[in-house]
Amino acid sequence: MQLVPAASKPTIVFPQWLVLLCVICIPVMSYVPLHLIVVEYADAFQLGYIPMIRSILLDLPVGEAWLWTLLGSSGLAIMVGIPAFAKDRHMPKVGLLLILLLSVWFGFASHASSLSSFKGLVVHTGHFTSVTIWLGILFIVSWFATDYSQWAKFLKWFSPLAIVCVLMSLIAGLTLMTFTTEQYNNGLMLNYGQYMLIKHIAILPLLWLAFSNGYLYPRRMKEKQLSPKGFLRVESILALVVLIITAIMGQQAPPHNVLETLQTESPSRLFSSLYHGSFSPDIQLMWQFNLNSAMLWIAALLMIYVSYIAFRQRKLWIMVIVCLLFILLAYLGYMFGLVAK
């Protein structure tokens, strides 16, 4: 956003200490998965914490990626934290380059990259980068913008950029599923599949809000001189829900082979509580239209209509609530349609 001319964006006040804190959080939070690996496998390999983490950092791609992440984040922290660097006119360009490199290293450590080194790296990096650009700008503008007088000029370049990012993330996301979830319905027997279904459903109202904020709301702004801040924050809250679900998915076992995974893990509690058909680890699930499922989907679509009414009346919290209800009803609608072949 620092590279965008002032005439083409809202006035943004983002505290410098918060920028530095975000940069510091990158290596700290990305270390947590390494710590969990050490805790899980230290006893099995009969190694102490230090020898185990040294082995991970030097011998595994996830460890190597974290070392590069630490190096890149340290350089970025120096640029942000030292005033002489922070005020330099070239800093935003160098900072953007470092952030893109951090995205590549994140992709290098991904599950997809471990299965297919080049394809997995490209797809995961593309997915993460496109989501970062789209939602990153959304978060900054919705929570730190103070003046929306340049809103039309901002949307003129951000709306096309957001569309490109959304398309890239959807294509890359579907490609990533070929690495992790070859059997979508059977994957619902596992926690990973459950959270993935919830995430996919949650993306639908997020896209609806993005469309509304990008194309429907600007017309009302011209008519009534309204501020877009509230609706942008609703969109950012829903985006945060999607990101939290994604983070939870990252801690679950991907359903490469559901039958093999069920030999060592119990079925998802969500699946067990909602699926009432005959169950065995080798069943094949399919989705089938039925009355219960149809009624729930109709109720979910009604929530989208209610969100549109709330949108027109600027009832922000009602929009949040009905979007969450849509996710719940659509999820139940899909789960109640599952049957064994």
Helices and strands as residue ranges (DSSP letters): G 6-8, E 11-12, H 16-45, H 49-59, H 61-81, H 83-86, H 91-108, H 111-115, H 117-144, E 145-147, H 151-180, H 184-187, H 191-211, I 212-216, H 217-224, H 229-249, H 258-261, H 269-274, E 285-287, H 291-312, H 316-335, E 338-340
